[in-house]
Amino acid sequence: TCALPIYFSRFDYMLAINLNSTAMYRDGKTKNGIFPDDSYGKSQEYTFPDAGIKGGAIYKYNGRNYFFLNASFETRAPYFDNLFLSPKSNNRVANADDEFITAFEGGYQLKTPRVKGKLTGYYTQYTDETETIHFYNESFHTFTNYTLTGLNKRHEGIEASLEVNLGRGFSASGVVSAGQHFYTSRPKALIT
């Protein structure tokens, strides 16, 4: 990870680049009767080279009023529990692809001796995610892994916070948030 902050009298800029690699595998210690050929021993190793770039800018209107904008674009390896369909019983994988995340946020910040406040709007798009949900399935009378692949999600909303110094070491603070978080694709589902 490399970050480069740049400061000017009214503007601050930030740029960060992240390069990493994630490798993972499953090593089964017992042979499962349902998956006799695919449960015992070390699985194939999956490697995910990932990269990301983040940038931001702050405009200092004066010593108390600030406006900011941040953006990021990155790839991320799937989590271990989402890569393998049923990591407790076999070596099969759901989707061995990186996830792509795009995010933007912007807002206003107030900093005075007695009052501090922040208003932020955000937008985040997740593309090609894999998500596994583990639960007890009463229809099958067993534990089930429900894996969704090709999952796209969008999160958008606003957040606001306010802190007021009441004096004598006391302060009051409040936070409010409103957002929409929803799926934007029709993922494929696989039950294991």
Secondary structure, DSSP 8 states (H G I E B T S, - for coil): -EEEEEE-SSEEEEEEEEEEEEEE--EE-S--SSSTTSSSEE---EEEEEEEEEEEEEEESSSSEEEEEEEEEEEE---HHHHBS-TTT---BS----EEEEEEEEEEEEE-SSEEEEEEEEEEEEEEEEEEEEEEETTTTEEEEEEEEEEEEEEEEEEEEEEEEEETTEEEEEEEEEEEEEE-S--EEEE-
